[in-house]
Amino acid sequence: MILPEWTIAELNEKMESGELTARQVTELYLQRIAAVDKGGPYINAVIELNPDAVETAEGLDKERKAGKLRGALHGIPILIKDNIDTHDHMQTTAGSLALEGNVAAKDAFIVKQLRKAGAVIIGKTNLSEWSNFRGKREVSGWSSRGGLTRNPYALDRSACGSSAGSGAAIASNLSVAAIGTETNGSIICPSQSNGIVGIKPTVGLLSRSGIIPIAHSQDTPGPMARTVADAALLLGAMTGVDSADSATRLSKKRALSNYAKYLDLDGLNGARIGVARNMAGTNPRVTKIFEHCIEVLKQLGAIIIDPADVPNFDKLEQTEMDVLYYEFKADLNKYLKTLDANVRVHSLEDVIRFNAENSDHVMPYFGQEHMLIAQEKGSLSDQKYKSALAKNLRLARQNGIDATLRKYKLDAIISPSGSPARTIDLVSGDANNSDIESTTPAAVAGYPHITVPAGYVFGLPVGISFFAKAWHEADLIKYAYAFEQATQYRRQPRYLPTANLNL
């Protein structure tokens, strides 16, 4: 089914003029999901549809006729990752059969904000089970409840985890935009691998309450869209101080409800941008694209400081994992305890037992080593946890990103977002075949990070990353938008069976 890649602004114009209604728009996307996601090339990005979506859209049409407009998202279809609570007729399972049948008692805070803004939540997206924090040989985009999500640019390639469904869905035009979540790379990687824009915000800008967690020191939801403008609109709609997430208190005087005012074509003029050469890897094809991007930035008036390496970016892996194990056990137990008595599991120990007892269905390709290690950890009062967290923040913040920004007087840092999508391997799992590292420093620091399409390698998308200090989303949006509008690199996927080596 052919459907234009409408932006939020274009849909607003069509609904305002009466050319389309929210109901018609919603039905068109539901038809597109049926044709492309569940038929045709079979992307399998959507794990569940919202049976109330059309009715919700009709209600918003009535509001529009009555002159009540909620804002830019009024009547706009959105997809939500299946680790985010929605209090409706949809489940929230993190892709796990252990949580099959779990219907949230209330909306996650960001879902409440989206509904208040007039968004129509049309469904949930598939993900890497438990957000890629179950086994050491995970297959990105696979879950025991949802199956395997594929990359629409080449169907034998990974959509990348853990927000694989959100990335593949938006690349495939199954909705206008989607919400993903990230602990380390789970918004940035699927966005760059599927040729779209992804914003990983400052930890605390958006509430995490009502989201199945990995680790509170790094977890954050964020928007994924085909354009910077759409991602910016979605980001602003979700901000707000949430009493159930203490981290959001820090956003009170820093968050904006409107990031669209920073969509500036001249946004890079005079900006001091550092090139993190030591994070850029050695893939010659990616390097060629990255060098061209640097030239574009110069032409747009940016002051390029090259190199501007980020120290300690490669010294975080072990202590980051220590922190994630401790926080995963504590945070997941806290979330699971709140679930209805009819849900099968109420602790990490219960999940591990369920997985073992149902291993043929739950663990046909990889195990649950991460969960087993986490279960053996102590409490968050353990000195080992406290020391690891302090080390992480020191290396990622003051002796990492902050040091680079300060040394070179930078406004932002750039690097390639990653390598082209890897081949799906159900036998051996994900293989880290890239020496490009764009996500860990900002993820561990809790700092904002944006990826924008930058080019293609044999038809597979790659992106450019912009990251900076906490609460600088507006600046990053400004830089990313100026780059995007000057280059217009994104092109629609072709659903090829494999990468096109003739490109």
Secondary structure, DSSP 8 states (H G I E B T S, - for coil): -------HHHHHHHHHHTSS-HHHHHHHHHHHIIIIISSTT----EEEE-TTHHHHHHHHHHHHHTT----TTTT-EEEEETTB--SSSS---TT-GGGTT---SS--HHHHHHHHTT-EEEEEE--SGGGG-S-TT--TTEETTTEE-B-TTBTTBB--SSSHHHHHHHHTTSSSEEEEEESSSTTHHHHHHTT-EEEE--BTTB--TTB--S-TTT-EEEEEESSHHHHHHHHHHH----TT-GGGGGGTTT--S--GGG--TTTTTT-EEEE-GGGS-S-HHHHHHHHHHHHHHHHTT-EEES----TTTTS-HHHHHHHHHHHHHHHHHHHHTTS-TTSS-SSHHHHHHHHHHTHHHH-SS---HHHHHHHT---TT-HHHHHHHHHHHIIIIIIIIHHHHHHTT-SEEEEE---S--B--TTT----------SHHHHHHT--EEEEEEEEETTEEEEEEEE-STT-HHHHHHHHHHHHHHH--------BSS--TT-
